[in-house]
Amino acid sequence: MVTTASRRYSELTTPSWEIWERNELARQEDMRKVGKQPIALTGSDPPKYGHTNQEISKYLIEAAERGVHSYQAPVSDLLDAICNWEKRYRNVDYATDDIILADGVAGALFFVQYSMLDDYAGDEVCIVEPAHYFWTPLQVLESFHAKAIPIPCHEDEGWQPDPDVLRKRINRRTKYIVVDNPSNPTGAVCSERKLKDIIDIAGENDVTIVSDEMYGMITYDGLKARSMADIAGDVPVIVVNGMSKFFMRTGWRVGYVAFHDPSGKLSEVKRTARMIAGLYGHPILRCSPIIYAAAKSYAASMEGGFNFVKALHPLRDYAMKRLNEMDGVTCVKPQATFYIFPRIVGIGTIWKTDEEFMTELNKEESLIFCPGSWYGPSGSGHFRGMVVPSIDLQKEVWDRLERFLKRHAV
């Protein structure tokens, strides 16, 4: 039987990045079998590298001890806690009706896409890039036969977006603008002036902004990353956020969509998103122990998260020191997140693409990062690394990279 869903997804192909990553990880498994110690820094999981806020684990234990196991999860407590947290730390007033819980930010973006895109309608989505949206979230976009329109950031300006390009590329088919601030993969924080430029353009064209603020609390050197909703005025903004990074709870899969919509323009989108979230099979609304623990965590002290950010400072600085000492790469200092996005000098001369560079690096040093081309046109010729590993592990990572670059005389 052929269904609408089967027709939609049968037209999709396995993304080239997925094939490449699968092959390179298989290569690392072969290396492990012969006694080599491969290192793959392609994920984004702080607990994997020992960063975990154990203080909030007590709430999950408490949930189990109190018998919080039924279908009736304390959702209202979590919605209240998120609203209070957003007000205190992001300076945005939301009502509980403005918040829809989701299975992580991935689930939140899923709700947004399914609520805003029309199948075969020629919809377009402007994406400020490099951005992780060009990686896996793009698959859902393509399933609606919608088109991603890249809005570049300028590396020589600290990875700041180009509003002039946005103004030229936005049109009547544009459904929304995606802003990833702070940026995964570059670690850049969009300046308030640039954010206001994007807001003005969105307002002039009656287009919604989707603001991914997962890393909004992970910033360095006293810099703050303001919420888009805090400065948007009457321009509608859909914020997505969750517990994976600042709370270091990737496995809890707690995310949410927050609607900043003073004029009520998104009422139908909100209704649709809430309906999708409530469909049978979406697990977050029924996961009682996690909902209980998440509500307690949002209401508690953020000391664990701030300590995490404090611990990241020297790790970021060490990564920059090592990269600055190498020939063959250059790197803009990240202002936020736990990513680092170096440019590979030899692309176009020694290696044709960043994927080719990474394949050779993996063959010779059993080391892989995420190729920058996965994150949009502006990312080509770069790679995304991470600063969450310990200094000792980072030393091994950068030693391997430096050996490789010296060997190829970049």
GIURKA-V8603 format. One record per residue. N is the residue number from 1. PSI is psi in whole degrees, -180 to 180 (999 if undefined). NEAR is the number of other ideal C-beta (glycine too) atoms within 8 Angstrom. D_FIRST is the distance of its C-alpha to the first C-alpha in Angstrom with 2 decimals. Layout:
n: {N & N}
psi: {PSI & PSI}
near: {NEAR & NEAR}
d_first: {D_FIRST & D_FIRST}
//
This chain:
n: {1 & 2 & 3 & 4 & 5 & 6 & 7 & 8 & 9 & 10 & 11 & 12 & 13 & 14 & 15 & 16 & 17 & 18 & 19 & 20 & 21 & 22 & 23 & 24 & 25 & 26 & 27 & 28 & 29 & 30 & 31 & 32 & 33 & 34 & 35 & 36 & 37 & 38 & 39 & 40 & 41 & 42 & 43 & 44 & 45 & 46 & 47 & 48 & 49 & 50 & 51 & 52 & 53 & 54 & 55 & 56 & 57 & 58 & 59 & 60 & 61 & 62 & 63 & 64 & 65 & 66 & 67 & 68 & 69 & 70 & 71 & 72 & 73 & 74 & 75 & 76 & 77 & 78 & 79 & 80 & 81 & 82 & 83 & 84 & 85 & 86 & 87 & 88 & 89 & 90 & 91 & 92 & 93 & 94 & 95 & 96 & 97 & 98 & 99 & 100 & 101 & 102 & 103 & 104 & 105 & 106 & 107 & 108 & 109 & 110 & 111 & 112 & 113 & 114 & 115 & 116 & 117 & 118 & 119 & 120 & 121 & 122 & 123 & 124 & 125 & 126 & 127 & 128 & 129 & 130 & 131 & 132 & 133 & 134 & 135 & 136 & 137 & 138 & 139 & 140 & 141 & 142 & 143 & 144 & 145 & 146 & 147 & 148 & 149 & 150 & 151 & 152 & 153 & 154 & 155 & 156 & 157 & 158 & 159 & 160 & 161 & 162 & 163 & 164 & 165 & 166 & 167 & 168 & 169 & 170 & 171 & 172 & 173 & 174 & 175 & 176 & 177 & 178 & 179 & 180 & 181 & 182 & 183 & 184 & 185 & 186 & 187 & 188 & 189 & 190 & 191 & 192 & 193 & 194 & 195 & 196 & 197 & 198 & 199 & 200 & 201 & 202 & 203 & 204 & 205 & 206 & 207 & 208 & 209 & 210 & 211 & 212 & 213 & 214 & 215 & 216 & 217 & 218 & 219 & 220 & 221 & 222 & 223 & 224 & 225 & 226 & 227 & 228 & 229 & 230 & 231 & 232 & 233 & 234 & 235 & 236 & 237 & 238 & 239 & 240 & 241 & 242 & 243 & 244 & 245 & 246 & 247 & 248 & 249 & 250 & 251 & 252 & 253 & 254 & 255 & 256 & 257 & 258 & 259 & 260 & 261 & 262 & 263 & 264 & 265 & 266 & 267 & 268 & 269 & 270 & 271 & 272 & 273 & 274 & 275 & 276 & 277 & 278 & 279 & 280 & 281 & 282 & 283 & 284 & 285 & 286 & 287 & 288 & 289 & 290 & 291 & 292 & 293 & 294 & 295 & 296 & 297 & 298 & 299 & 300 & 301 & 302 & 303 & 304 & 305 & 306 & 307 & 308 & 309 & 310 & 311 & 312 & 313 & 314 & 315 & 316 & 317 & 318 & 319 & 320 & 321 & 322 & 323 & 324 & 325 & 326 & 327 & 328 & 329 & 330 & 331 & 332 & 333 & 334 & 335 & 336 & 337 & 338 & 339 & 340 & 341 & 342 & 343 & 344 & 345 & 346 & 347 & 348 & 349 & 350 & 351 & 352 & 353 & 354 & 355 & 356 & 357 & 358 & 359 & 360 & 361 & 362 & 363 & 364 & 365 & 366 & 367 & 368 & 369 & 370 & 371 & 372 & 373 & 374 & 375 & 376 & 377 & 378 & 379 & 380 & 381 & 382 & 383 & 384 & 385 & 386 & 387 & 388 & 389 & 390 & 391 & 392 & 393 & 394 & 395 & 396 & 397 & 398 & 399 & 400 & 401 & 402 & 403 & 404 & 405 & 406 & 407 & 408 & 409 & 410}
psi: {131 & 123 & 171 & -42 & -44 & -38 & -43 & -50 & -20 & -22 & -12 & 147 & 159 & 125 & 145 & -35 & -36 & -40 & -46 & -48 & -41 & -44 & -42 & -36 & -34 & -38 & -41 & -35 & -39 & -39 & -38 & -34 & -24 & 18 & 3 & 158 & 89 & 155 & 122 & 115 & 55 & -9 & -169 & 57 & 94 & -42 & -27 & -27 & 21 & 5 & 104 & 131 & 85 & -20 & -37 & -5 & -25 & -27 & -32 & -39 & -42 & -40 & -44 & -42 & -30 & -1 & 33 & 83 & 0 & 176 & -24 & 80 & 148 & 64 & -40 & -35 & -42 & -40 & -44 & -44 & -39 & -44 & -45 & -39 & -44 & -38 & -45 & -42 & -18 & -3 & 35 & 133 & 116 & 146 & 157 & -27 & -16 & -9 & 131 & 123 & 149 & 167 & 77 & -180 & -31 & -45 & -37 & -45 & -34 & -48 & -44 & -48 & -46 & -23 & -22 & -18 & 145 & 136 & 133 & 29 & -1 & 25 & 150 & 147 & 120 & 125 & 117 & 120 & 160 & 141 & 148 & -16 & -30 & -8 & -117 & -38 & -23 & -27 & -41 & -41 & -47 & -28 & -22 & 4 & 32 & 163 & 133 & 127 & 110 & 135 & 108 & 153 & 152 & 118 & -39 & -3 & 27 & 32 & 43 & 143 & 161 & 95 & -28 & -39 & -41 & -45 & -37 & -31 & -14 & 142 & -172 & -18 & -8 & 122 & -37 & 167 & 130 & 126 & 126 & 97 & 119 & 161 & 130 & 104 & -6 & -23 & 12 & 150 & 123 & 131 & 155 & -36 & -44 & -39 & -43 & -35 & -45 & -42 & -45 & -45 & -41 & -43 & -41 & -31 & 7 & 49 & 142 & 149 & 133 & 115 & 112 & 111 & 31 & -34 & 17 & -23 & -2 & 84 & 159 & 164 & 32 & 3 & 144 & 143 & 105 & 147 & 138 & -37 & -23 & -27 & 8 & -13 & -127 & 6 & 128 & 136 & 135 & 114 & 137 & 141 & 178 & -168 & -1 & -38 & -67 & -38 & -12 & 43 & 61 & -41 & -12 & -23 & 47 & 114 & 175 & 158 & 132 & 126 & 116 & 105 & 69 & -31 & 2 & 21 & -23 & 19 & -40 & -38 & -44 & -43 & -44 & -44 & -40 & -37 & -44 & -43 & -29 & -2 & 149 & 129 & -16 & 113 & -25 & -36 & -12 & 0 & 79 & -50 & -40 & -44 & -44 & -50 & -37 & -41 & -45 & -38 & -43 & -28 & -12 & -180 & 146 & 20 & -41 & -43 & -44 & -34 & -36 & -48 & -41 & -39 & -29 & -27 & -57 & -29 & -42 & -44 & -38 & -44 & -44 & -41 & -48 & -45 & -38 & -22 & -9 & 144 & 142 & -11 & 150 & 155 & 131 & 130 & 122 & 139 & -10 & -179 & -167 & 31 & 162 & 141 & 72 & 152 & 136 & 116 & -34 & 7 & 130 & -16 & -60 & -42 & 141 & -39 & 168 & -31 & -39 & -43 & -46 & -35 & -44 & -39 & -41 & -41 & -43 & -33 & 2 & 49 & 128 & 144 & -178 & 123 & 139 & -24 & -18 & -18 & 14 & 168 & -39 & -19 & -10 & 138 & 9 & 179 & 152 & 118 & -179 & 151 & 8 & -28 & 157 & 165 & -42 & -46 & -41 & -40 & -45 & -42 & -52 & -29 & -45 & -43 & -44 & -41 & -44 & -46 & -40 & -39 & -34 & 5 & 49 & 999}
near: {3 & 4 & 6 & 5 & 6 & 9 & 9 & 11 & 8 & 6 & 6 & 8 & 3 & 5 & 8 & 6 & 9 & 8 & 9 & 11 & 9 & 8 & 8 & 13 & 11 & 8 & 10 & 13 & 9 & 8 & 10 & 10 & 6 & 6 & 4 & 7 & 5 & 12 & 11 & 10 & 12 & 8 & 6 & 9 & 7 & 13 & 11 & 6 & 11 & 6 & 9 & 7 & 11 & 6 & 8 & 14 & 8 & 7 & 12 & 12 & 8 & 11 & 13 & 10 & 6 & 7 & 5 & 11 & 6 & 6 & 5 & 5 & 12 & 11 & 9 & 7 & 10 & 14 & 11 & 10 & 14 & 13 & 14 & 10 & 11 & 13 & 11 & 6 & 8 & 12 & 7 & 12 & 6 & 13 & 6 & 9 & 4 & 11 & 13 & 12 & 13 & 16 & 10 & 12 & 13 & 10 & 13 & 16 & 14 & 12 & 14 & 15 & 12 & 11 & 11 & 9 & 13 & 6 & 7 & 6 & 8 & 8 & 11 & 12 & 15 & 14 & 14 & 14 & 15 & 15 & 15 & 11 & 13 & 14 & 9 & 6 & 11 & 11 & 9 & 11 & 12 & 9 & 9 & 14 & 8 & 13 & 7 & 11 & 10 & 10 & 14 & 11 & 16 & 10 & 9 & 3 & 7 & 8 & 12 & 11 & 13 & 10 & 10 & 6 & 9 & 16 & 8 & 6 & 9 & 11 & 6 & 3 & 7 & 13 & 11 & 13 & 18 & 12 & 14 & 11 & 13 & 16 & 17 & 14 & 15 & 12 & 13 & 14 & 11 & 13 & 7 & 7 & 6 & 11 & 14 & 9 & 10 & 15 & 14 & 8 & 14 & 12 & 10 & 6 & 8 & 5 & 12 & 14 & 16 & 13 & 13 & 16 & 13 & 11 & 14 & 13 & 10 & 13 & 14 & 11 & 5 & 4 & 9 & 5 & 14 & 9 & 14 & 16 & 12 & 9 & 11 & 12 & 7 & 7 & 9 & 14 & 13 & 16 & 14 & 18 & 12 & 12 & 11 & 14 & 13 & 12 & 12 & 14 & 13 & 12 & 5 & 11 & 12 & 15 & 18 & 13 & 14 & 15 & 14 & 14 & 12 & 7 & 6 & 6 & 8 & 11 & 8 & 6 & 13 & 13 & 8 & 10 & 14 & 9 & 8 & 12 & 13 & 7 & 7 & 3 & 4 & 11 & 8 & 15 & 11 & 7 & 9 & 14 & 11 & 13 & 17 & 17 & 14 & 14 & 13 & 12 & 13 & 11 & 8 & 9 & 4 & 9 & 7 & 13 & 12 & 8 & 8 & 14 & 13 & 7 & 9 & 13 & 9 & 8 & 15 & 14 & 8 & 11 & 13 & 11 & 8 & 12 & 13 & 7 & 6 & 11 & 7 & 9 & 13 & 7 & 11 & 10 & 6 & 14 & 12 & 14 & 11 & 13 & 14 & 14 & 18 & 11 & 11 & 13 & 9 & 11 & 13 & 6 & 5 & 7 & 12 & 5 & 11 & 15 & 9 & 9 & 15 & 13 & 10 & 10 & 13 & 14 & 7 & 8 & 10 & 11 & 14 & 13 & 10 & 10 & 14 & 16 & 12 & 10 & 15 & 12 & 8 & 11 & 16 & 10 & 11 & 14 & 13 & 15 & 12 & 11 & 14 & 9 & 10 & 8 & 8 & 6 & 10 & 14 & 9 & 9 & 13 & 12 & 8 & 13 & 13 & 11 & 9 & 13 & 12 & 9 & 7 & 9 & 4 & 10}
d_first: {0.00 & 3.79 & 6.39 & 10.10 & 10.94 & 8.84 & 10.34 & 13.57 & 14.00 & 12.89 & 15.88 & 18.19 & 20.35 & 22.34 & 25.53 & 28.62 & 30.55 & 28.19 & 28.55 & 32.30 & 32.78 & 30.89 & 33.12 & 36.29 & 35.74 & 35.10 & 38.38 & 40.09 & 38.89 & 40.47 & 43.62 & 43.72 & 43.72 & 46.91 & 48.67 & 48.05 & 47.31 & 44.56 & 44.21 & 40.99 & 41.47 & 37.97 & 37.10 & 38.60 & 39.38 & 43.02 & 43.08 & 42.36 & 45.80 & 47.66 & 47.38 & 46.51 & 48.02 & 48.83 & 50.68 & 47.54 & 46.17 & 48.54 & 46.40 & 43.43 & 45.87 & 47.31 & 43.92 & 43.46 & 47.05 & 46.73 & 43.62 & 41.28 & 38.14 & 36.56 & 33.66 & 36.37 & 36.97 & 40.02 & 38.03 & 40.85 & 43.31 & 41.23 & 40.74 & 44.51 & 45.28 & 43.10 & 44.77 & 48.18 & 47.38 & 46.19 & 49.38 & 51.67 & 50.30 & 48.44 & 50.61 & 47.77 & 47.71 & 44.33 & 43.74 & 41.41 & 39.08 & 38.82 & 37.33 & 33.72 & 33.21 & 30.60 & 29.62 & 32.22 & 32.64 & 29.29 & 27.74 & 30.18 & 29.20 & 25.51 & 26.47 & 28.58 & 26.03 & 23.29 & 26.02 & 27.65 & 25.24 & 23.36 & 20.27 & 21.33 & 24.76 & 26.88 & 28.05 & 30.62 & 31.94 & 35.49 & 35.95 & 39.48 & 39.39 & 39.76 & 37.38 & 34.87 & 32.39 & 32.04 & 30.87 & 27.87 & 27.56 & 26.98 & 23.46 & 22.37 & 24.40 & 22.70 & 19.19 & 20.47 & 21.93 & 25.31 & 28.41 & 30.89 & 34.46 & 37.00 & 40.30 & 42.67 & 45.21 & 48.54 & 49.53 & 53.18 & 53.10 & 51.77 & 48.11 & 48.59 & 46.06 & 46.97 & 46.78 & 47.85 & 44.69 & 42.63 & 44.56 & 43.82 & 40.08 & 39.15 & 38.04 & 36.26 & 32.82 & 33.88 & 32.08 & 34.14 & 36.53 & 36.06 & 39.31 & 39.51 & 43.03 & 44.48 & 42.53 & 40.30 & 41.18 & 44.63 & 46.24 & 47.67 & 48.46 & 48.04 & 51.39 & 51.84 & 52.87 & 49.65 & 47.60 & 49.54 & 48.96 & 45.19 & 45.53 & 47.66 & 45.22 & 42.29 & 44.49 & 45.56 & 41.98 & 40.59 & 38.13 & 37.24 & 38.18 & 36.06 & 38.61 & 37.72 & 40.85 & 39.98 & 43.19 & 45.39 & 47.73 & 48.08 & 50.75 & 53.96 & 57.59 & 57.70 & 55.12 & 52.88 & 49.42 & 49.21 & 46.07 & 44.76 & 44.62 & 48.34 & 49.40 & 46.75 & 48.66 & 46.55 & 43.87 & 40.61 & 39.66 & 36.77 & 38.08 & 36.02 & 37.89 & 37.87 & 39.65 & 38.59 & 41.59 & 44.76 & 44.15 & 43.03 & 40.21 & 37.15 & 35.64 & 36.01 & 33.32 & 35.12 & 34.58 & 34.78 & 34.50 & 37.79 & 38.13 & 41.44 & 41.20 & 44.64 & 43.78 & 40.49 & 38.50 & 35.64 & 35.31 & 31.81 & 30.71 & 32.31 & 30.69 & 27.20 & 27.96 & 29.34 & 26.30 & 24.03 & 26.61 & 26.59 & 22.90 & 22.21 & 22.06 & 24.56 & 27.31 & 30.48 & 31.35 & 31.41 & 33.16 & 36.53 & 38.83 & 37.71 & 38.01 & 41.45 & 42.60 & 41.35 & 43.24 & 46.38 & 45.98 & 45.73 & 48.78 & 50.80 & 53.00 & 51.36 & 53.95 & 51.45 & 49.54 & 52.78 & 54.05 & 50.91 & 51.62 & 55.26 & 54.31 & 52.17 & 55.15 & 57.00 & 53.80 & 52.97 & 56.60 & 56.66 & 53.55 & 55.15 & 58.46 & 56.93 & 54.90 & 57.95 & 59.94 & 57.56 & 57.73 & 54.42 & 52.66 & 53.42 & 52.02 & 52.22 & 53.22 & 50.39 & 51.44 & 48.71 & 45.69 & 46.05 & 44.84 & 46.94 & 45.93 & 48.34 & 48.46 & 48.72 & 51.71 & 50.82 & 47.50 & 47.89 & 50.82 & 50.24 & 46.47 & 44.12 & 41.80 & 41.76 & 38.96 & 41.25 & 44.09 & 42.09 & 40.94 & 44.59 & 45.74 & 43.35 & 44.48 & 48.13 & 48.37 & 45.17 & 44.67 & 41.74 & 41.24 & 38.49 & 38.96 & 39.90 & 37.60 & 34.68 & 36.22 & 36.46 & 38.80 & 41.94 & 41.18 & 41.28 & 44.15 & 44.24 & 42.90 & 42.25 & 44.39 & 45.15 & 48.47 & 47.43 & 48.54 & 52.13 & 54.98 & 55.20 & 51.55 & 51.79 & 54.91 & 53.04 & 50.21 & 52.64 & 54.84 & 52.00 & 51.10 & 54.78 & 55.30 & 52.39 & 53.70 & 57.22 & 56.07 & 54.50 & 57.53 & 55.62}
//
